[in-house]
Amino acid sequence: MRVNVVYASREPNRAAVILEAIAASGLSVTIAQKSKELLGLLANRSCELLLIGQRLVDEDGVAMVKTLRSRGPTKQLPIIALVEHADAPAAAPTAVVRSAYASYFTKSQPSPAIVPPGSRGTSLRLEFFQAGADECLSQNWDAAECVARIKAVLRRTQVNASEEIIKMGPIELNLTSYTLHVSGKRVPLTSKELDLLYVFLSSSNRVLSRPYLIERVWGYNYFGSPRTVDVHVRRLREKLGTAARFITTIPCVGYKLVPPGSELRR
């Protein structure tokens, strides 16, 4: 199953290198700059892991983590903070010890305390951890290491995940094994077709534009043609058989999944 990562920050471009590395590792990345956008994605179950910056446009990052940890649906959501800069934690203590030895042997008065560089970043990391973050990364760290740490958090938080199945009419999508059954019969799909179907099932009765589907299934850094969506929807319909009738085309916009019985209430 493709994991959906949401990066919430007022300046997402500052983390472009890390975000590209995350997308290249097989994770899907969606950007949110305001708290309303973030809460909307979380409400629609469009996020399996939250990567949050120091600030959103309208909210402080630490305060946002505290808010999410106080809410029932997001208490167990994996959250990783991404600060702008953080030095190695061992650098400051080493400098302090060296200064103390120099003062002792020269018999001089100790120099006034100097706040070591990076202490602000370290303090901010501590604030994120105290607010409930599972991990805290820095934009100046190696991108490969950041991706490895992100996947380590996913392994820790998903190890006991229970089997989850989405059912709609004859369609049954198992999110644990990421397999599809239609009317009890196994239907083989490609990973992109499975991702596309998941987005439809989790957003029923909503009009989904082609750019939105591109971002959810292919990632924010995909620069191909929006018609790619049409090709995959056509193939998905062919494989769904009679169940394909639930996916309706919205002219000039995109698509909408209408569950059985919903069409009677329109």
KOLTIMAR-73691 format. One record per residue (C-alpha): x, y, z; residue number from 1; residue in three letters. Coordinates in steps of 0.25 Angstrom, whole numbers, plus 5000, padded with zeros to 4 digits. Each point is the difference from the previous one (the first is absolute). Last residue first. Layout:
<sites>
<site><x>X</x><y>Y</y><z>Z</z><k>NUM</k><r>Ala</r></site>
...
</sites>
This chain:
<sites>
<site><x>4882</x><y>5053</y><z>4977</z><k>266</k><r>Arg</r></site>
<site><x>4994</x><y>4990</y><z>5010</z><k>265</k><r>Arg</r></site>
<site><x>4998</x><y>4988</y><z>4991</z><k>264</k><r>Leu</r></site>
<site><x>5014</x><y>5002</y><z>4994</z><k>263</k><r>Glu</r></site>
<site><x>5005</x><y>4997</y><z>5014</z><k>262</k><r>Ser</r></site>
<site><x>4994</x><y>4986</y><z>5000</z><k>261</k><r>Gly</r></site>
<site><x>5013</x><y>4993</y><z>4996</z><k>260</k><r>Pro</r></site>
<site><x>5012</x><y>5009</y><z>5003</z><k>259</k><r>Pro</r></site>
<site><x>5003</x><y>5011</y><z>4990</z><k>258</k><r>Val</r></site>
<site><x>5015</x><y>5002</y><z>4997</z><k>257</k><r>Leu</r></site>
<site><x>5002</x><y>5013</y><z>4993</z><k>256</k><r>Lys</r></site>
<site><x>5010</x><y>5004</y><z>4989</z><k>255</k><r>Tyr</r></site>
<site><x>5007</x><y>5011</y><z>4993</z><k>254</k><r>Gly</r></site>
<site><x>4997</x><y>5015</y><z>4997</z><k>253</k><r>Val</r></site>
<site><x>4997</x><y>5003</y><z>4985</z><k>252</k><r>Cys</r></site>
<site><x>4988</x><y>4990</y><z>5000</z><k>251</k><r>Pro</r></site>
<site><x>4998</x><y>4992</y><z>5014</z><k>250</k><r>Ile</r></site>
<site><x>5002</x><y>4986</y><z>4996</z><k>249</k><r>Thr</r></site>
<site><x>4993</x><y>4989</y><z>5009</z><k>248</k><r>Thr</r></site>
<site><x>5007</x><y>4989</y><z>5008</z><k>247</k><r>Ile</r></site>
<site><x>4988</x><y>4991</y><z>5006</z><k>246</k><r>Phe</r></site>
<site><x>4998</x><y>4994</y><z>4986</z><k>245</k><r>Arg</r></site>
<site><x>5013</x><y>4993</y><z>5001</z><k>244</k><r>Ala</r></site>
<site><x>4994</x><y>4990</y><z>5009</z><k>243</k><r>Ala</r></site>
<site><x>4995</x><y>4992</y><z>4988</z><k>242</k><r>Thr</r></site>
<site><x>5014</x><y>4997</y><z>4996</z><k>241</k><r>Gly</r></site>
<site><x>5010</x><y>5006</y><z>5009</z><k>240</k><r>Leu</r></site>
<site><x>5012</x><y>4996</y><z>4991</z><k>239</k><r>Lys</r></site>
<site><x>4995</x><y>5009</y><z>4989</z><k>238</k><r>Glu</r></site>
<site><x>4997</x><y>5011</y><z>5009</z><k>237</k><r>Arg</r></site>
<site><x>5014</x><y>5000</y><z>5005</z><k>236</k><r>Leu</r></site>
<site><x>5006</x><y>5000</y><z>4986</z><k>235</k><r>Arg</r></site>
<site><x>4991</x><y>5012</y><z>4997</z><k>234</k><r>Arg</r></site>
<site><x>5004</x><y>5007</y><z>5013</z><k>233</k><r>Val</r></site>
<site><x>5015</x><y>4998</y><z>4997</z><k>232</k><r>His</r></site>
<site><x>4999</x><y>5006</y><z>4986</z><k>231</k><r>Val</r></site>
<site><x>4992</x><y>5012</y><z>5005</z><k>230</k><r>Asp</r></site>
<site><x>5009</x><y>5003</y><z>5011</z><k>229</k><r>Val</r></site>
<site><x>5012</x><y>5000</y><z>4991</z><k>228</k><r>Thr</r></site>
<site><x>4992</x><y>5010</y><z>4992</z><k>227</k><r>Arg</r></site>
<site><x>5005</x><y>5010</y><z>5011</z><k>226</k><r>Pro</r></site>
<site><x>5014</x><y>5000</y><z>4992</z><k>225</k><r>Ser</r></site>
<site><x>5013</x><y>4997</y><z>5008</z><k>224</k><r>Gly</r></site>
<site><x>5007</x><y>5009</y><z>5009</z><k>223</k><r>Phe</r></site>
<site><x>4999</x><y>4992</y><z>5013</z><k>222</k><r>Tyr</r></site>
<site><x>5006</x><y>5007</y><z>5012</z><k>221</k><r>Asn</r></site>
<site><x>4988</x><y>5001</y><z>5009</z><k>220</k><r>Tyr</r></site>
<site><x>4998</x><y>4985</y><z>4999</z><k>219</k><r>Gly</r></site>
<site><x>4995</x><y>4990</y><z>4991</z><k>218</k><r>Trp</r></site>
<site><x>4987</x><y>4995</y><z>5007</z><k>217</k><r>Val</r></site>
<site><x>4996</x><y>5012</y><z>5009</z><k>216</k><r>Arg</r></site>
<site><x>5006</x><y>5011</y><z>4991</z><k>215</k><r>Glu</r></site>
<site><x>4995</x><y>4994</y><z>4987</z><k>214</k><r>Ile</r></site>
<site><x>4986</x><y>4998</y><z>5006</z><k>213</k><r>Leu</r></site>
<site><x>4999</x><y>5014</y><z>5004</z><k>212</k><r>Tyr</r></site>
<site><x>5005</x><y>5005</y><z>4987</z><k>211</k><r>Pro</r></site>
<site><x>4989</x><y>4992</y><z>4993</z><k>210</k><r>Arg</r></site>
<site><x>4989</x><y>5005</y><z>5009</z><k>209</k><r>Ser</r></site>
<site><x>4993</x><y>4992</y><z>5010</z><k>208</k><r>Leu</r></site>
<site><x>4985</x><y>5003</y><z>5001</z><k>207</k><r>Val</r></site>
<site><x>4996</x><y>4994</y><z>5014</z><k>206</k><r>Arg</r></site>
<site><x>4989</x><y>4990</y><z>5002</z><k>205</k><r>Asn</r></site>
<site><x>5010</x><y>4989</y><z>5005</z><k>204</k><r>Ser</r></site>
<site><x>5014</x><y>5005</y><z>5004</z><k>203</k><r>Ser</r></site>
<site><x>5006</x><y>4988</y><z>5007</z><k>202</k><r>Ser</r></site>
<site><x>4995</x><y>4991</y><z>4989</z><k>201</k><r>Leu</r></site>
<site><x>5005</x><y>5009</y><z>4989</z><k>200</k><r>Phe</r></site>
<site><x>5014</x><y>5002</y><z>5006</z><k>199</k><r>Val</r></site>
<site><x>5001</x><y>4985</y><z>5003</z><k>198</k><r>Tyr</r></site>
<site><x>4996</x><y>4997</y><z>4985</z><k>197</k><r>Leu</r></site>
<site><x>5011</x><y>5009</y><z>4995</z><k>196</k><r>Leu</r></site>
<site><x>5011</x><y>4994</y><z>5009</z><k>195</k><r>Asp</r></site>
<site><x>4995</x><y>4986</y><z>4996</z><k>194</k><r>Leu</r></site>
<site><x>5001</x><y>5004</y><z>4985</z><k>193</k><r>Glu</r></site>
<site><x>5014</x><y>5006</y><z>5003</z><k>192</k><r>Lys</r></site>
<site><x>5005</x><y>4987</y><z>5006</z><k>191</k><r>Ser</r></site>
<site><x>4995</x><y>4992</y><z>4989</z><k>190</k><r>Thr</r></site>
<site><x>4987</x><y>4992</y><z>5001</z><k>189</k><r>Leu</r></site>
<site><x>4996</x><y>4986</y><z>5001</z><k>188</k><r>Pro</r></site>
<site><x>4986</x><y>4997</y><z>5003</z><k>187</k><r>Val</r></site>
<site><x>4997</x><y>4989</y><z>5010</z><k>186</k><r>Arg</r></site>
<site><x>4985</x><y>4995</y><z>4999</z><k>185</k><r>Lys</r></site>
<site><x>4991</x><y>5002</y><z>5012</z><k>184</k><r>Gly</r></site>
<site><x>4990</x><y>5009</y><z>4993</z><k>183</k><r>Ser</r></site>
<site><x>5012</x><y>5009</y><z>4997</z><k>182</k><r>Val</r></site>
<site><x>5013</x><y>4997</y><z>5008</z><k>181</k><r>His</r></site>
<site><x>5012</x><y>5009</y><z>5001</z><k>180</k><r>Leu</r></site>
<site><x>5013</x><y>4998</y><z>5007</z><k>179</k><r>Thr</r></site>
<site><x>5009</x><y>5010</y><z>5008</z><k>178</k><r>Tyr</r></site>
<site><x>5004</x><y>4990</y><z>5010</z><k>177</k><r>Ser</r></site>
<site><x>4996</x><y>5009</y><z>5011</z><k>176</k><r>Thr</r></site>
<site><x>4991</x><y>5010</y><z>4993</z><k>175</k><r>Leu</r></site>
<site><x>4991</x><y>4988</y><z>4995</z><k>174</k><r>Asn</r></site>
<site><x>4991</x><y>5006</y><z>4990</z><k>173</k><r>Leu</r></site>
<site><x>4986</x><y>4994</y><z>4998</z><k>172</k><r>Glu</r></site>
<site><x>4991</x><y>5004</y><z>4989</z><k>171</k><r>Ile</r></site>
<site><x>4986</x><y>4994</y><z>4998</z><k>170</k><r>Pro</r></site>
<site><x>4993</x><y>5011</y><z>5007</z><k>169</k><r>Gly</r></site>
<site><x>5011</x><y>5009</y><z>5007</z><k>168</k><r>Met</r></site>
<site><x>5009</x><y>4993</y><z>5010</z><k>167</k><r>Lys</r></site>
<site><x>5013</x><y>5006</y><z>5005</z><k>166</k><r>Ile</r></site>
<site><x>5008</x><y>4989</y><z>5008</z><k>165</k><r>Ile</r></site>
<site><x>5010</x><y>5003</y><z>5011</z><k>164</k><r>Glu</r></site>
<site><x>5009</x><y>4989</y><z>5007</z><k>163</k><r>Glu</r></site>
<site><x>5006</x><y>5005</y><z>5013</z><k>162</k><r>Ser</r></site>
<site><x>5012</x><y>5008</y><z>5001</z><k>161</k><r>Ala</r></site>
<site><x>5010</x><y>4994</y><z>5010</z><k>160</k><r>Asn</r></site>
<site><x>5013</x><y>5003</y><z>4992</z><k>159</k><r>Val</r></site>
<site><x>4995</x><y>5013</y><z>4995</z><k>158</k><r>Gln</r></site>
<site><x>5005</x><y>5010</y><z>5010</z><k>157</k><r>Thr</r></site>
<site><x>5014</x><y>4994</y><z>5001</z><k>156</k><r>Arg</r></site>
<site><x>5002</x><y>4997</y><z>4985</z><k>155</k><r>Arg</r></site>
<site><x>4995</x><y>5014</y><z>4996</z><k>154</k><r>Leu</r></site>
<site><x>5010</x><y>5006</y><z>5010</z><k>153</k><r>Val</r></site>
<site><x>5011</x><y>4992</y><z>4994</z><k>152</k><r>Ala</r></site>
<site><x>4995</x><y>5004</y><z>4986</z><k>151</k><r>Lys</r></site>
<site><x>5001</x><y>5015</y><z>5004</z><k>150</k><r>Ile</r></site>
<site><x>5014</x><y>4998</y><z>5006</z><k>149</k><r>Arg</r></site>
<site><x>5005</x><y>4993</y><z>4987</z><k>148</k><r>Ala</r></site>
<site><x>4994</x><y>5012</y><z>4992</z><k>147</k><r>Val</r></site>
<site><x>5008</x><y>5010</y><z>5009</z><k>146</k><r>Cys</r></site>
<site><x>5013</x><y>4992</y><z>4998</z><k>145</k><r>Glu</r></site>
<site><x>4998</x><y>5000</y><z>4985</z><k>144</k><r>Ala</r></site>
<site><x>4998</x><y>5015</y><z>5000</z><k>143</k><r>Ala</r></site>
<site><x>5013</x><y>5003</y><z>5008</z><k>142</k><r>Asp</r></site>
<site><x>4997</x><y>5010</y><z>5011</z><k>141</k><r>Trp</r></site>
<site><x>4998</x><y>5015</y><z>4998</z><k>140</k><r>Asn</r></site>
<site><x>4985</x><y>5000</y><z>4999</z><k>139</k><r>Gln</r></site>
<site><x>5000</x><y>4994</y><z>5014</z><k>138</k><r>Ser</r></site>
<site><x>4992</x><y>4988</y><z>5006</z><k>137</k><r>Leu</r></site>
<site><x>4992</x><y>4998</y><z>5012</z><k>136</k><r>Cys</r></site>
<site><x>4993</x><y>4987</y><z>5004</z><k>135</k><r>Glu</r></site>
<site><x>4987</x><y>4994</y><z>5006</z><k>134</k><r>Asp</r></site>
<site><x>4995</x><y>5014</y><z>5003</z><k>133</k><r>Ala</r></site>
<site><x>4991</x><y>5002</y><z>5013</z><k>132</k><r>Gly</r></site>
<site><x>5001</x><y>5014</y><z>5004</z><k>131</k><r>Ala</r></site>
<site><x>5013</x><y>4996</y><z>5009</z><k>130</k><r>Gln</r></site>
<site><x>5007</x><y>4995</y><z>4987</z><k>129</k><r>Phe</r></site>
<site><x>4996</x><y>5013</y><z>4993</z><k>128</k><r>Phe</r></site>
<site><x>5005</x><y>5008</y><z>5011</z><k>127</k><r>Glu</r></site>
<site><x>5013</x><y>4992</y><z>5001</z><k>126</k><r>Leu</r></site>
<site><x>5003</x><y>5003</y><z>4985</z><k>125</k><r>Arg</r></site>
<site><x>4998</x><y>5015</y><z>5003</z><k>124</k><r>Leu</r></site>
<site><x>5010</x><y>4999</y><z>5011</z><k>123</k><r>Ser</r></site>
<site><x>5010</x><y>4993</y><z>4990</z><k>122</k><r>Thr</r></site>
<site><x>4997</x><y>5011</y><z>4989</z><k>121</k><r>Gly</r></site>
<site><x>5002</x><y>5011</y><z>5010</z><k>120</k><r>Arg</r></site>
<site><x>5013</x><y>4993</y><z>5005</z><k>119</k><r>Ser</r></site>
<site><x>5005</x><y>5000</y><z>4986</z><k>118</k><r>Gly</r></site>
<site><x>5012</x><y>5009</y><z>5003</z><k>117</k><r>Pro</r></site>
<site><x>5005</x><y>4999</y><z>5015</z><k>116</k><r>Pro</r></site>
<site><x>4994</x><y>5011</y><z>5009</z><k>115</k><r>Val</r></site>
<site><x>5012</x><y>5006</y><z>5007</z><k>114</k><r>Ile</r></site>
<site><x>5002</x><y>5000</y><z>5015</z><k>113</k><r>Ala</r></site>
<site><x>5009</x><y>5012</y><z>5004</z><k>112</k><r>Pro</r></site>
<site><x>5015</x><y>4995</y><z>5000</z><k>111</k><r>Ser</r></site>
<site><x>5005</x><y>4993</y><z>5012</z><k>110</k><r>Pro</r></site>
<site><x>5011</x><y>5008</y><z>5008</z><k>109</k><r>Gln</r></site>
<site><x>5014</x><y>4996</y><z>4997</z><k>108</k><r>Ser</r></site>
<site><x>5008</x><y>4989</y><z>5007</z><k>107</k><r>Lys</r></site>
<site><x>5005</x><y>4997</y><z>4986</z><k>106</k><r>Thr</r></site>
<site><x>4999</x><y>4985</y><z>5003</z><k>105</k><r>Phe</r></site>
<site><x>4985</x><y>5001</y><z>5006</z><k>104</k><r>Tyr</r></site>
<site><x>4995</x><y>5009</y><z>4989</z><k>103</k><r>Ser</r></site>
<site><x>5005</x><y>4992</y><z>4989</z><k>102</k><r>Ala</r></site>
<site><x>4994</x><y>4987</y><z>5006</z><k>101</k><r>Tyr</r></site>
<site><x>4986</x><y>5007</y><z>5001</z><k>100</k><r>Ala</r></site>
<site><x>5001</x><y>5005</y><z>4986</z><k>99</k><r>Ser</r></site>
<site><x>5002</x><y>4986</y><z>4995</z><k>98</k><r>Arg</r></site>
<site><x>4989</x><y>4995</y><z>5008</z><k>97</k><r>Val</r></site>
<site><x>4990</x><y>5010</y><z>4994</z><k>96</k><r>Val</r></site>
<site><x>5004</x><y>4998</y><z>4986</z><k>95</k><r>Ala</r></site>
<site><x>4998</x><y>4985</y><z>5001</z><k>94</k><r>Thr</r></site>
<site><x>4986</x><y>5002</y><z>5006</z><k>93</k><r>Pro</r></site>
<site><x>4996</x><y>5009</y><z>4989</z><k>92</k><r>Ala</r></site>
<site><x>5004</x><y>4991</y><z>4988</z><k>91</k><r>Ala</r></site>
<site><x>4994</x><y>4987</y><z>5006</z><k>90</k><r>Ala</r></site>
<site><x>4986</x><y>5004</y><z>4995</z><k>89</k><r>Pro</r></site>
<site><x>5004</x><y>5001</y><z>4986</z><k>88</k><r>Ala</r></site>
<site><x>4995</x><y>5013</y><z>4994</z><k>87</k><r>Asp</r></site>
<site><x>4985</x><y>5003</y><z>4996</z><k>86</k><r>Ala</r></site>
<site><x>4995</x><y>5009</y><z>4989</z><k>85</k><r>His</r></site>
<site><x>4987</x><y>5002</y><z>4994</z><k>84</k><r>Glu</r></site>
<site><x>4991</x><y>4991</y><z>5008</z><k>83</k><r>Val</r></site>
<site><x>4993</x><y>4988</y><z>4995</z><k>82</k><r>Leu</r></site>
<site><x>4990</x><y>4993</y><z>5010</z><k>81</k><r>Ala</r></site>
<site><x>4995</x><y>4986</y><z>4998</z><k>80</k><r>Ile</r></site>
<site><x>4986</x><y>4996</y><z>5004</z><k>79</k><r>Ile</r></site>
<site><x>4995</x><y>4986</y><z>4999</z><k>78</k><r>Pro</r></site>
<site><x>4985</x><y>5000</y><z>5003</z><k>77</k><r>Leu</r></site>
<site><x>4996</x><y>4994</y><z>5013</z><k>76</k><r>Gln</r></site>
<site><x>4993</x><y>5011</y><z>5007</z><k>75</k><r>Lys</r></site>
<site><x>4995</x><y>5005</y><z>4986</z><k>74</k><r>Thr</r></site>
<site><x>4985</x><y>4994</y><z>5001</z><k>73</k><r>Pro</r></site>
<site><x>4998</x><y>5004</y><z>5015</z><k>72</k><r>Gly</r></site>
<site><x>5005</x><y>5014</y><z>5000</z><k>71</k><r>Arg</r></site>
<site><x>5010</x><y>5005</y><z>5010</z><k>70</k><r>Ser</r></site>
<site><x>5012</x><y>4995</y><z>4993</z><k>69</k><r>Arg</r></site>
<site><x>4996</x><y>5008</y><z>4988</z><k>68</k><r>Leu</r></site>
<site><x>4999</x><y>5013</y><z>5008</z><k>67</k><r>Thr</r></site>
<site><x>5014</x><y>4998</y><z>5006</z><k>66</k><r>Lys</r></site>
<site><x>5006</x><y>4997</y><z>4986</z><k>65</k><r>Val</r></site>
<site><x>4993</x><y>5013</y><z>4995</z><k>64</k><r>Met</r></site>
<site><x>5006</x><y>5008</y><z>5012</z><k>63</k><r>Ala</r></site>
<site><x>5014</x><y>4995</y><z>4997</z><k>62</k><r>Val</r></site>
<site><x>4998</x><y>5004</y><z>4985</z><k>61</k><r>Gly</r></site>
<site><x>4995</x><y>5014</y><z>5003</z><k>60</k><r>Asp</r></site>
<site><x>4987</x><y>5003</y><z>4992</z><k>59</k><r>Glu</r></site>
<site><x>4995</x><y>5009</y><z>4989</z><k>58</k><r>Asp</r></site>
<site><x>5010</x><y>4999</y><z>4989</z><k>57</k><r>Val</r></site>
<site><x>5006</x><y>4987</y><z>5006</z><k>56</k><r>Leu</r></site>
<site><x>5012</x><y>5001</y><z>5009</z><k>55</k><r>Arg</r></site>
<site><x>5012</x><y>4992</y><z>5004</z><k>54</k><r>Gln</r></site>
<site><x>4997</x><y>4989</y><z>4990</z><k>53</k><r>Gly</r></site>
<site><x>4991</x><y>4987</y><z>5001</z><k>52</k><r>Ile</r></site>
<site><x>5002</x><y>4987</y><z>4993</z><k>51</k><r>Leu</r></site>
<site><x>4987</x><y>4992</y><z>5003</z><k>50</k><r>Leu</r></site>
<site><x>4999</x><y>4985</y><z>4997</z><k>49</k><r>Leu</r></site>
<site><x>4988</x><y>4992</y><z>4995</z><k>48</k><r>Glu</r></site>
<site><x>4992</x><y>5012</y><z>4994</z><k>47</k><r>Cys</r></site>
<site><x>4988</x><y>5001</y><z>4991</z><k>46</k><r>Ser</r></site>
<site><x>4991</x><y>4995</y><z>5010</z><k>45</k><r>Arg</r></site>
<site><x>4989</x><y>5010</y><z>4995</z><k>44</k><r>Asn</r></site>
<site><x>5001</x><y>5007</y><z>5014</z><k>43</k><r>Ala</r></site>
<site><x>5015</x><y>5000</y><z>5000</z><k>42</k><r>Leu</r></site>
<site><x>5000</x><y>5007</y><z>4986</z><k>41</k><r>Leu</r></site>
<site><x>4990</x><y>5010</y><z>5005</z><k>40</k><r>Gly</r></site>
<site><x>5008</x><y>5003</y><z>5013</z><k>39</k><r>Leu</r></site>
<site><x>5012</x><y>5003</y><z>4992</z><k>38</k><r>Leu</r></site>
<site><x>4993</x><y>5009</y><z>4990</z><k>37</k><r>Glu</r></site>
<site><x>4994</x><y>5008</y><z>5012</z><k>36</k><r>Lys</r></site>
<site><x>5013</x><y>5000</y><z>5007</z><k>35</k><r>Ser</r></site>
<site><x>5006</x><y>5007</y><z>4988</z><k>34</k><r>Lys</r></site>
<site><x>5012</x><y>4997</y><z>4991</z><k>33</k><r>Gln</r></site>
<site><x>4997</x><y>4986</y><z>4996</z><k>32</k><r>Ala</r></site>
<site><x>5008</x><y>4992</y><z>4990</z><k>31</k><r>Ile</r></site>
<site><x>4998</x><y>4985</y><z>4996</z><k>30</k><r>Thr</r></site>
<site><x>5011</x><y>4990</y><z>4999</z><k>29</k><r>Val</r></site>
<site><x>4998</x><y>4985</y><z>4995</z><k>28</k><r>Ser</r></site>
<site><x>5011</x><y>4991</y><z>5005</z><k>27</k><r>Leu</r></site>
<site><x>5007</x><y>4991</y><z>4991</z><k>26</k><r>Gly</r></site>
<site><x>5015</x><y>5004</y><z>5003</z><k>25</k><r>Ser</r></site>
<site><x>5000</x><y>5010</y><z>4989</z><k>24</k><r>Ala</r></site>
<site><x>4989</x><y>5008</y><z>5007</z><k>23</k><r>Ala</r></site>
<site><x>5008</x><y>5000</y><z>5013</z><k>22</k><r>Ile</r></site>
<site><x>5012</x><y>5005</y><z>4993</z><k>21</k><r>Ala</r></site>
<site><x>4993</x><y>5011</y><z>4993</z><k>20</k><r>Glu</r></site>
<site><x>4994</x><y>5004</y><z>5013</z><k>19</k><r>Leu</r></site>
<site><x>5014</x><y>5001</y><z>5006</z><k>18</k><r>Ile</r></site>
<site><x>5006</x><y>5008</y><z>4989</z><k>17</k><r>Val</r></site>
<site><x>4987</x><y>5010</y><z>4999</z><k>16</k><r>Ala</r></site>
<site><x>5001</x><y>5003</y><z>5015</z><k>15</k><r>Ala</r></site>
<site><x>5001</x><y>5015</y><z>4999</z><k>14</k><r>Arg</r></site>
<site><x>4989</x><y>4999</y><z>4989</z><k>13</k><r>Asn</r></site>
<site><x>4990</x><y>4996</y><z>5010</z><k>12</k><r>Pro</r></site>
<site><x>5000</x><y>5014</y><z>5006</z><k>11</k><r>Glu</r></site>
<site><x>4987</x><y>5002</y><z>5009</z><k>10</k><r>Arg</r></site>
<site><x>5001</x><y>4985</y><z>5004</z><k>9</k><r>Ser</r></site>
<site><x>4992</x><y>4987</y><z>5001</z><k>8</k><r>Ala</r></site>
<site><x>5006</x><y>4988</y><z>4992</z><k>7</k><r>Tyr</r></site>
<site><x>4990</x><y>4989</y><z>4999</z><k>6</k><r>Val</r></site>
<site><x>5005</x><y>4986</y><z>4997</z><k>5</k><r>Val</r></site>
<site><x>4991</x><y>4990</y><z>4993</z><k>4</k><r>Asn</r></site>
<site><x>5005</x><y>4986</y><z>5001</z><k>3</k><r>Val</r></site>
<site><x>4998</x><y>4992</y><z>4987</z><k>2</k><r>Arg</r></site>
<site><x>4995</x><y>4986</y><z>5004</z><k>1</k><r>Met</r></site>
</sites>
